[in-house]
Amino acid sequence: MNPRRVLFFLAALVPAAFAAAEEPARRPNILFLFSDDQRADTVATPGSPARTPNLDALAERGTVLMRAYCNGSQQGAVCVPSRAMLLSGRSLFRVDERLRGQGTWPEAFGEAGYATFATGKWHNGPESLARTFQRAEAVFLGGMGDPYNLPLQDLGPGGTLVNPRKSGEHSVKLFADAASKFLKEHRGPAPFLAYVAFNFPHDPRVAPAEYRAKYRDEAIAIPANFLPEHPFDNGELAIRDEKLAASPRTPEVVRKHLADYYASIEYLDAQVGRILDALRESGRERDTIVVFASDHGLAIGSHGLFGKQNLYEHSMRAPVILAGPGIPPGRRVDAFAYLFDLFPTLGELAGVAGPEGSEGLSLVPVLRGEASRRTDIFTAYRHLQRAVRDDRWKLIAYPKIGKVQLFDLRDDPDERRDLSADPAHAAEVTRLTALLRERQAQAGDVPTPRAGRPAVAR
């Protein structure tokens, strides 16, 4: 090539190179998919009886958090505080369940220039919905209901709720429809945060007939920690969830409920697949961080229980998958996390500062392969139960009846053998009791008119 032409070509590249260097990195979009009452062992778990091909594929291209937890609840509807904690980044004893006077992470994303959108279940009061999101379509303001006859509304001008209607179709499909529509229609340079909160697999678990037909009751395995009855009164055996099946529980009844549950999860997975297809078709998949999580787990026969008003692993541990830019693919991470750590993580990845009062810890260092930022997990249920677990051991305290349980989660992950009365493990009970008291003090776990006396393990 002529030397003069070479010099001209190189000179032409210089401005373009400087322009590329000065152009700010594009902030990632956020697609947050949130299910309801879904156990961690139903997603990205070898041998899981629930078929979740779309979520399994998402897990393969992202990172699965194996030890993510709901911090607990001060009422029977555990999803209410769980969602408030997730959205605000605040812990159980510092969050207002209706987010009154407390900022949220989606609100902060909106203030940072994101287009924010929500669809699905909103269980934290209509006032906070209008403040938290700029747009919302097909919103269910409640906790549970018939998915084919669910009351839905949209967020209108000035934060008003408009277009009240009944779902008519399955609500999970309509939520996927609304999310897909938003993804396909979003235009302009602003990145987006889309929050899709399903009301499945929460009861009433009414999956379409073709999905339910895939699960034969008699073929369903009962949980390894199945019991006909809980071995003692944990203080919450008369709540609605525990009345979904007669006690003592029978294997046949548990199998039927689990078949309903797994069919609901497979249908949910299919709708997640539709949303991910819409994201792909929008051309924004490479620029979008996708999060899938649930608000907590559920018992359905484990330990003789049916609800989530307990502190066993099956009820407080939640599934979490993250995938997209900045997220390592094909990894399973054992680091401890609370659900209220998720938005602080997204905030760091997107360069968004959180709301005042957010306590969650960003998991970005964990995603990069560094050590867990937490050494243990503290959970609480009303004034009735408190628990703490570390890498191996877990203590559950029932202060009203003066009882504790001790489990070796390394050798007994299903919490089947209570070792608290074994003299050989007395030191563990003492150590974890002290740790529990310490975590209670740090969490602000003090008496309130609703919660009653403090639930310190003694």
Wavefront OBJ file of the C-alpha trace (Angstrom):
o trace
v 0.000 0.000 0.000
v 1.177 3.553 -0.744
v 2.818 4.991 2.440
v 0.761 8.176 2.161
v -2.446 6.119 2.030
v -1.317 4.153 5.127
v -0.741 7.399 7.065
v -4.128 8.712 5.969
v -5.826 5.462 7.092
v -4.150 5.529 10.520
v -4.996 9.199 10.994
v -8.631 8.455 10.265
v -8.666 5.757 12.953
v -7.367 8.005 15.743
v -10.551 10.094 16.318
v -12.680 6.973 16.209
v -10.447 5.248 18.772
v -10.612 8.228 21.121
v -14.386 8.433 20.705
v -14.720 4.746 21.559
v -12.497 5.174 24.620
v -14.528 8.138 25.846
v -17.937 6.527 25.263
v -19.330 5.351 28.617
v -20.018 1.665 29.036
v -23.658 0.840 28.462
v -25.457 0.176 31.739
v -27.089 -3.246 31.842
v -30.815 -3.735 31.643
v -32.363 -5.672 34.542
v -35.043 -8.349 34.194
v -36.101 -9.566 37.643
v -38.344 -12.659 37.687
v -39.824 -13.406 41.113
v -41.911 -16.476 41.946
v -44.078 -17.151 44.987
v -43.604 -19.973 47.551
v -41.026 -21.869 45.490
v -38.595 -24.215 47.202
v -34.924 -23.931 46.281
v -34.704 -27.644 45.457
v -37.176 -27.275 42.548
v -34.799 -25.267 40.338
v -31.419 -26.183 38.842
v -31.233 -29.216 41.118
v -30.294 -32.638 39.734
v -33.144 -35.070 40.295
v -35.741 -32.380 40.974
v -39.208 -33.761 40.199
v -40.310 -30.390 38.784
v -39.453 -29.964 35.103
v -37.903 -26.517 34.566
v -36.004 -26.576 31.246
v -35.990 -22.795 30.814
v -34.736 -22.073 34.313
v -32.192 -24.876 34.039
v -30.873 -23.299 30.821
v -30.727 -19.913 32.541
v -28.720 -21.499 35.358
v -26.257 -22.987 32.868
v -25.493 -19.581 31.408
v -25.318 -17.932 34.802
v -24.599 -18.407 38.503
v -26.819 -20.194 41.034
v -26.739 -19.056 44.657
v -27.132 -22.240 46.686
v -27.480 -20.552 50.082
v -29.846 -17.617 49.614
v -32.408 -17.012 52.358
v -35.474 -15.054 53.304
v -34.692 -13.266 56.569
v -38.079 -14.316 57.987
v -41.400 -12.741 58.862
v -43.358 -11.120 61.664
v -46.654 -12.409 60.272
v -48.102 -15.504 58.622
v -48.025 -14.030 55.097
v -44.270 -14.398 54.817
v -44.247 -13.049 51.275
v -45.201 -9.539 52.458
v -42.042 -8.759 54.454
v -39.926 -10.845 52.083
v -40.892 -8.635 49.148
v -40.511 -5.460 51.182
v -37.006 -6.535 52.219
v -36.061 -7.443 48.645
v -37.220 -4.104 47.228
v -35.830 -1.868 49.971
v -32.634 -3.719 50.872
v -33.657 -3.544 54.529
v -33.658 -6.440 56.978
v -36.693 -7.870 58.773
v -36.741 -5.726 61.913
v -36.022 -2.470 60.056
v -38.359 -2.707 57.076
v -41.892 -1.368 56.883
v -43.989 -4.033 55.176
v -45.889 -1.431 53.136
v -42.690 0.527 52.443
v -44.124 3.658 54.056
v -41.481 6.358 54.168
v -38.821 3.957 52.894
v -37.175 4.210 49.501
v -36.841 1.233 47.196
v -34.173 0.020 44.812
v -36.390 0.199 41.694
v -37.155 3.792 42.675
v -33.404 4.466 42.857
v -32.908 2.875 39.444
v -35.596 5.163 38.054
v -33.915 8.223 39.546
v -30.646 7.062 37.933
v -32.217 7.155 34.477
v -33.701 3.678 34.146
v -37.135 3.023 32.664
v -38.878 0.950 35.344
v -41.785 -1.435 34.838
v -43.690 -3.928 36.983
v -46.279 -6.619 36.460
v -47.748 -9.324 38.668
v -48.229 -9.628 42.399
v -47.796 -6.537 44.564
v -48.401 -7.282 48.240
v -47.011 -4.101 49.801
v -49.790 -1.560 49.368
v -50.918 0.482 46.328
v -49.250 3.701 47.506
v -45.757 2.201 47.360
v -46.383 0.720 43.897
v -46.902 4.136 42.318
v -43.761 5.468 43.986
v -41.592 2.471 43.152
v -42.279 2.042 39.427
v -42.894 4.426 36.539
v -45.121 1.949 34.685
v -47.091 -1.108 35.744
v -49.503 -3.341 33.874
v -51.621 -6.317 34.985
v -50.924 -5.861 38.690
v -52.544 -8.015 41.384
v -52.831 -6.110 44.657
v -53.112 -9.025 47.044
v -51.686 -12.261 48.298
v -53.553 -15.146 46.687
v -56.558 -15.962 44.519
v -57.936 -18.006 41.657
v -55.488 -17.411 38.787
v -58.347 -17.541 36.260
v -60.385 -14.938 38.158
v -57.749 -12.658 39.625
v -58.443 -8.914 40.016
v -55.932 -6.931 37.952
v -55.221 -3.221 37.468
v -52.745 -0.986 35.655
v -50.799 2.030 36.848
v -52.216 5.115 35.156
v -51.209 8.786 34.948
v -50.260 10.393 38.219
v -49.851 7.064 39.942
v -53.533 6.199 39.854
v -54.758 2.646 39.458
v -56.868 2.197 36.338
v -58.562 -0.450 34.199
v -59.798 -2.794 36.952
v -60.691 -6.186 35.511
v -60.672 -9.926 36.159
v -57.914 -11.971 34.586
v -60.174 -14.316 32.604
v -57.054 -16.183 31.490
v -54.422 -17.703 33.754
v -52.761 -14.826 35.616
v -49.255 -16.248 35.173
v -49.710 -16.130 31.394
v -51.032 -12.562 31.572
v -48.021 -11.462 33.624
v -45.747 -13.039 31.003
v -47.776 -11.293 28.278
v -47.307 -7.899 29.955
v -43.582 -8.429 30.499
v -43.057 -9.621 26.928
v -44.957 -6.635 25.563
v -42.809 -4.235 27.580
v -39.584 -5.881 26.388
v -40.647 -5.743 22.746
v -41.906 -2.163 22.885
v -39.172 -0.536 24.970
v -37.276 1.946 22.821
v -34.743 4.668 23.338
v -31.343 4.857 24.971
v -32.489 4.451 28.576
v -31.803 1.021 30.101
v -34.734 -0.720 31.745
v -35.575 -2.499 34.979
v -38.515 -4.883 34.569
v -39.898 -6.606 37.674
v -42.141 -9.615 37.029
v -43.713 -10.992 40.218
v -45.624 -14.217 39.657
v -48.283 -15.538 42.046
v -47.207 -19.150 41.401
v -46.632 -21.785 42.719
v -48.544 -20.259 45.671
v -51.888 -21.944 46.276
v -54.469 -22.292 44.891
v -52.170 -24.279 42.615
v -54.316 -24.496 39.486
v -52.071 -25.305 36.541
v -53.618 -25.841 33.101
v -54.881 -29.403 32.686
v -52.205 -30.398 30.190
v -49.499 -29.569 32.745
v -51.239 -31.287 35.652
v -51.633 -34.429 33.527
v -47.842 -34.781 33.377
v -47.662 -35.514 37.120
v -49.338 -38.679 38.380
v -49.940 -38.561 42.119
v -48.815 -42.145 42.704
v -45.491 -41.496 40.937
v -44.524 -38.582 43.198
v -41.908 -39.294 45.847
v -42.656 -37.958 49.308
v -39.915 -35.807 50.898
v -37.093 -37.542 52.735
v -38.060 -35.552 55.842
v -41.780 -36.354 55.565
v -43.604 -36.756 58.882
v -47.322 -37.301 59.548
v -47.179 -34.548 62.189
v -44.672 -32.058 63.473
v -43.062 -33.588 66.573
v -44.140 -30.684 68.815
v -46.225 -27.506 68.719
v -44.021 -24.873 67.100
v -46.573 -22.147 67.890
v -48.068 -21.920 64.394
v -49.791 -25.207 63.657
v -53.304 -23.711 63.419
v -52.568 -21.169 60.677
v -54.342 -21.339 57.296
v -51.438 -22.957 55.436
v -51.338 -25.839 57.904
v -55.045 -26.459 57.354
v -54.633 -27.119 53.629
v -54.391 -30.818 54.521
v -55.740 -32.758 57.463
v -53.398 -33.877 60.215
v -51.904 -36.392 60.557
v -50.662 -36.069 56.982
v -50.777 -39.128 54.765
v -48.362 -39.932 51.919
v -51.288 -39.950 49.480
v -52.371 -36.413 50.386
v -48.798 -35.118 50.267
v -48.257 -36.695 46.844
v -51.394 -35.022 45.507
v -50.327 -31.588 46.774
v -46.803 -32.052 45.458
v -48.136 -33.052 42.031
v -50.152 -29.805 41.965
v -47.029 -27.929 43.071
v -44.708 -29.403 40.442
v -47.259 -28.894 37.662
v -47.560 -25.235 38.706
v -43.782 -24.828 38.655
v -43.516 -26.356 35.174
v -46.202 -23.990 33.902
v -44.388 -21.073 35.530
v -41.180 -22.205 33.822
v -42.957 -22.200 30.443
v -44.031 -18.583 30.962
v -40.497 -17.646 32.020
v -39.400 -19.176 28.715
v -41.812 -16.924 26.818
v -40.400 -13.842 28.551
v -36.818 -14.891 27.803
v -37.794 -15.461 24.168
v -39.211 -11.930 24.035
v -35.972 -10.574 25.516
v -33.986 -12.443 22.860
v -36.236 -11.143 20.083
v -35.818 -7.582 21.374
v -32.088 -7.778 20.678
v -31.220 -6.819 24.258
v -30.332 -10.210 25.735
v -26.564 -9.547 25.697
v -27.070 -6.281 27.610
v -29.504 -7.641 30.198
v -28.914 -9.172 33.605
v -31.640 -11.701 34.316
v -32.436 -12.637 37.908
v -34.770 -15.432 38.923
v -35.646 -15.824 42.601
v -38.519 -16.673 44.920
v -39.682 -15.008 48.114
v -39.131 -18.144 50.257
v -39.798 -21.881 50.169
v -42.555 -24.154 51.481
v -42.990 -27.383 53.451
v -45.745 -29.462 51.739
v -45.210 -32.515 53.930
v -41.673 -31.895 55.125
v -41.488 -32.180 58.925
v -45.253 -32.761 58.999
v -45.831 -29.149 57.899
v -47.490 -27.595 54.852
v -46.724 -23.875 55.045
v -43.751 -21.554 55.259
v -44.314 -20.388 58.835
v -41.221 -22.185 60.109
v -37.450 -21.831 59.945
v -36.441 -25.126 58.382
v -34.264 -24.987 55.277
v -37.124 -25.994 52.969
v -39.077 -22.881 53.950
v -36.473 -20.142 54.406
v -34.026 -21.033 51.612
v -34.949 -19.627 48.203
v -33.795 -20.329 44.648
v -31.651 -17.615 43.044
v -30.161 -17.529 39.538
v -28.287 -14.600 38.005
v -27.218 -14.508 34.350
v -25.961 -11.858 31.940
v -23.098 -9.389 31.601
v -20.709 -9.540 34.534
v -22.109 -12.859 35.789
v -19.879 -15.961 35.441
v -21.622 -18.805 33.579
v -22.130 -22.352 34.810
v -21.312 -21.737 38.477
v -22.930 -22.800 41.733
v -21.909 -20.692 44.719
v -22.220 -21.733 48.368
v -21.746 -18.233 49.787
v -24.409 -17.108 52.259
v -26.822 -14.428 51.062
v -30.137 -12.866 51.967
v -32.672 -12.016 49.295
v -32.227 -8.365 50.261
v -28.625 -8.613 48.986
v -29.820 -9.021 45.388
v -30.670 -5.432 44.499
v -27.486 -4.047 46.106
v -25.638 -6.499 43.833
v -27.512 -5.233 40.786
v -26.892 -1.671 41.919
v -23.138 -2.209 41.927
v -23.223 -3.877 38.514
v -25.308 -1.015 37.099
v -23.615 1.863 38.916
v -26.787 2.783 40.812
v -26.661 3.996 44.415
v -29.290 2.465 46.667
v -31.977 4.067 48.812
v -31.283 5.331 52.295
v -31.459 2.520 54.839
v -30.510 -0.296 52.493
v -28.492 -2.851 54.470
v -27.944 -5.525 51.852
v -24.422 -6.491 50.857
v -23.408 -6.551 47.218
v -22.524 -10.056 46.080
v -20.296 -8.852 43.242
v -17.127 -9.975 45.106
v -18.720 -13.406 45.580
v -19.565 -13.592 41.884
v -15.914 -12.831 41.139
v -14.858 -15.839 43.179
v -14.026 -14.170 46.480
v -15.063 -15.543 49.858
v -18.576 -15.215 51.257
v -19.335 -11.830 52.777
v -21.428 -13.495 55.486
v -20.345 -16.216 57.905
v -23.839 -17.188 59.012
v -27.561 -16.616 58.453
v -30.129 -15.413 60.997
v -33.852 -16.060 60.452
v -36.923 -15.254 62.529
v -40.634 -16.014 62.571
v -42.915 -13.788 64.646
v -42.128 -14.061 68.373
v -42.269 -17.843 68.098
v -39.090 -19.022 66.382
v -35.498 -17.895 65.861
v -32.662 -19.653 64.050
v -29.023 -19.229 63.146
v -26.865 -21.382 60.908
v -23.225 -21.388 59.910
v -21.427 -23.494 57.344
v -22.222 -26.764 59.139
v -24.492 -26.303 62.162
v -27.961 -24.884 62.669
v -29.865 -24.000 65.833
v -33.623 -23.350 65.887
v -35.044 -21.877 69.097
v -38.684 -21.911 70.231
v -38.650 -19.446 73.161
v -42.319 -19.781 74.127
v -41.833 -23.462 74.937
v -38.178 -23.309 75.949
v -37.050 -25.725 73.243
v -34.168 -25.793 70.768
v -33.189 -28.038 67.876
v -29.651 -28.638 66.630
v -28.898 -29.993 63.156
v -25.654 -30.980 61.472
v -26.409 -29.733 57.964
v -23.278 -31.302 56.511
v -24.379 -34.823 57.403
v -28.112 -34.159 57.676
v -29.182 -31.529 55.098
v -32.849 -32.517 55.468
v -32.812 -31.701 59.211
v -34.072 -35.122 60.276
v -31.944 -35.715 63.393
v -32.193 -33.254 66.269
v -28.892 -33.429 68.162
v -29.689 -30.826 70.819
v -30.085 -33.374 73.644
v -26.847 -35.196 72.814
v -24.186 -34.311 75.424
v -21.543 -34.688 72.733
v -22.951 -31.576 71.014
v -23.621 -29.418 74.066
v -20.790 -27.080 73.103
v -22.415 -26.428 69.725
v -25.719 -25.549 71.383
v -23.931 -23.121 73.705
v -21.909 -21.556 70.895
v -24.858 -21.128 68.546
v -27.095 -19.805 71.319
v -24.540 -17.059 71.949
v -24.297 -16.366 68.217
v -28.074 -16.179 67.967
v -28.253 -13.596 70.750
v -25.547 -11.575 69.027
v -27.352 -11.617 65.681
v -30.648 -10.674 67.341
v -29.038 -7.627 68.920
v -27.466 -6.593 65.618
v -30.767 -7.057 63.751
v -32.752 -4.888 66.171
v -34.810 -7.875 67.300
v -36.508 -6.178 70.227
v -40.057 -6.380 71.654
v -42.843 -4.703 69.673
v -46.580 -4.574 70.426
v -47.244 -7.005 67.579
v -44.359 -9.406 68.091
v -44.691 -9.714 71.853
v -41.759 -10.398 74.108
v -38.263 -10.800 72.641
v -37.531 -14.254 71.319
v -34.041 -14.687 72.705
v -32.918 -18.275 72.942
v -32.279 -19.170 76.564
l 1 2 3 4 5 6 7 8 9 10 11 12 13 14 15 16 17 18 19 20 21 22 23 24 25 26 27 28 29 30 31 32 33 34 35 36 37 38 39 40 41 42 43 44 45 46 47 48 49 50 51 52 53 54 55 56 57 58 59 60 61 62 63 64 65 66 67 68 69 70 71 72 73 74 75 76 77 78 79 80 81 82 83 84 85 86 87 88 89 90 91 92 93 94 95 96 97 98 99 100 101 102 103 104 105 106 107 108 109 110 111 112 113 114 115 116 117 118 119 120 121 122 123 124 125 126 127 128 129 130 131 132 133 134 135 136 137 138 139 140 141 142 143 144 145 146 147 148 149 150 151 152 153 154 155 156 157 158 159 160 161 162 163 164 165 166 167 168 169 170 171 172 173 174 175 176 177 178 179 180 181 182 183 184 185 186 187 188 189 190 191 192 193 194 195 196 197 198 199 200 201 202 203 204 205 206 207 208 209 210 211 212 213 214 215 216 217 218 219 220 221 222 223 224 225 226 227 228 229 230 231 232 233 234 235 236 237 238 239 240 241 242 243 244 245 246 247 248 249 250 251 252 253 254 255 256 257 258 259 260 261 262 263 264 265 266 267 268 269 270 271 272 273 274 275 276 277 278 279 280 281 282 283 284 285 286 287 288 289 290 291 292 293 294 295 296 297 298 299 300 301 302 303 304 305 306 307 308 309 310 311 312 313 314 315 316 317 318 319 320 321 322 323 324 325 326 327 328 329 330 331 332 333 334 335 336 337 338 339 340 341 342 343 344 345 346 347 348 349 350 351 352 353 354 355 356 357 358 359 360 361 362 363 364 365 366 367 368 369 370 371 372 373 374 375 376 377 378 379 380 381 382 383 384 385 386 387 388 389 390 391 392 393 394 395 396 397 398 399 400 401 402 403 404 405 406 407 408 409 410 411 412 413 414 415 416 417 418 419 420 421 422 423 424 425 426 427 428 429 430 431 432 433 434 435 436 437 438 439 440 441 442 443 444 445 446 447 448 449 450 451 452 453 454 455 456 457 458
